[in-house]
Amino acid sequence: MMGRHRLLDALSHLVLCIGVLITVFPIYVALVGASHTAQEMAQSPIPLWFGHETWNNLKTVLWGEGPGVTTQVPVYRMLWVSCVTAISIAVGKIIISLLSAFAIVYFRFPFRKAVFWGIFVTLMLPVEVRIVPTYQVIADFHMVNSFAGLTIPLIASATATFLFRQFFLTVPDELAEASKMDGATPMRFFWDVLLPLSRTTIAALFVIQFIYGWNQYLWPLLISTEERMYPIVMGIRSMTAGADSQVQWNLVMATALLALLPPLLVVLCMQKWFIKGLVDTEK
Amino acid sequence: MMAAIELKNLVKRYGVSTKAVQVLHNVSAEIHDGEFVVIVGPSGCGKSTLLRMVAGLEDITEGEIRIGNNRVNDLEPSKRDIAMVFQNYALYPHMSVFDNMAYGLKIAKVSKEEIKKRVRAAARALELSQLLERKPRELSGGQRQRVAMGRAIVRQPQVFLFDEPLSNLDAKLRAHTRLEIQKLHRELGTTSLFVTHDQVEAMTLAQRMLVMNEGRLQQFGTPEEVYNRPANTFVAGFIGAPPMNLLYEVSGIEEGRVLGIRPEHLHIKNTSHLNATNDAHSWLAQVYALEMLGAERLVYARIGQEDVVVRTDVASDVPEIGGALELIAEHHQVHWFDKKTGLRQK
């Protein structure tokens, strides 16, 4: 802790305030932008105070009715695609990583170390590196423009496997032995003991992976060629790229606000668990 | 129900072929039905490994274990009809006390009413009835320990295995729990194997004790036998607090022999009723430290180069540190060991 000094206090508050302004201002602009008509947003300078059109704008983009809609698919469909993808990715990642970490920590099988290192090494390979071969595989499986195509390649997760492995290593061996003495099969031990103990870790990972899935852009760009399979992040992008017509900024902003909501909800709901999972474990 | 345990030439090796480390060497013992046997030895002597082999948590490299006349070498732990109390209790942290005790029974598909009945009975016996809804983290060390015992009891196994269950308790609680375990054994009469490194615990609990060192069985007998007739210098120097004095090069010792004498059998001349007669050894010793234990006082002295401990009554005169004493040991209380093999003679 640095010494208490007035000037230092004032300075650090100033830095914090600037930081908050930088992060909050774009959101404020989105909120304001979403509350005006298209004409008002086309003026220069753009208005910096709230108008009265928020509700109409949201209705317009959500259900795809009213003037100025540029996408053929309403935003509720994009929200649906995004939600399904993000939840599938998060849940899928958690299930796969739990099981593989369980195998690596609790079972002795040939090449166990090699498998672990194999997984660990792929930590360093982001989606972008393997994107072309992965696309080839998904295309050959005819999974383009499907939820399976959007989610399956993103499910395997070295990070989550590694995190669960580290967590399992902290669970005392005696618990596994005690359950063995109690007659529990390995899967029963996993289900009755390991899973409940991993609750907070799972919650933390869910939040992180949900947002990861929600923010996917590059992969859907390849896989979703039809608008009905556009996730919302891509949807926003396609709205701003109207070639001949004026960009409907009020609608773009409204869509952006809608895109913010689900991750916000997830974080708010899981906040308590999330912090618990990162800070302590129930042991 | 017969539940004798038979250990036949048990060998445990870790690793493979040339690099293998052998931690148990041909351990054999027969434990009778209903007997309370303590396995005692210094850390690293293989006592826990032996217990874990009986439990089925470690493979048996060579030899055979029979429980109640069944060879259990290849049986899963849960099929051996045994229950174990772990050193750190190994309670399931997310389950209530009730669920902790009931878990094994649930897996064994015992009926709900029967589970309730058994858990309640065990809880009553262990004074846990008020705590059944609590989680382990809300319990004190002693209470956790009792839950761990309760978890073993409700299974109604043929054999109890205890792996240093008292070592995480404070001294007072440990003494109390020792009595509880004795009481429990009297009531249930279940064959029990109890591992500890604490020889006081071993002496107080055991009907018979297995003394181990460096993976070898040193002596198997009642606490009286082990105390009064230690089989070798290791047992002599391990059992007793303080342990037996072992003298190698003082007057009166023949070539190739070691003399053992318990601290309570060494007397200080003048302060004791004994006088140096033909029936006794006597040595001159120099006092270098004193320890007051309450009812008795330990006098640390040196005979020539060798250290001895003498246990004296507090009522007797306090020797002076640095002063000389004449120590007397009666012939019939002296133990003799072979210097080379360490084995007891006579």
Interface residues (C-beta under 8 A of the other chain):
Chain A: P172 E174 L175 E177 A178 S179 K180 M181 D182 G183 A184 R188 D192 V193 P196 L197 E282 K283
Chain B: A55 G56 L57 E76 P77 S78 I82 A83 M84 F86 Q87 N88 Y89 A90 L91 Y92 P93 H94 Y103 G104 I107 A108 R137 R151
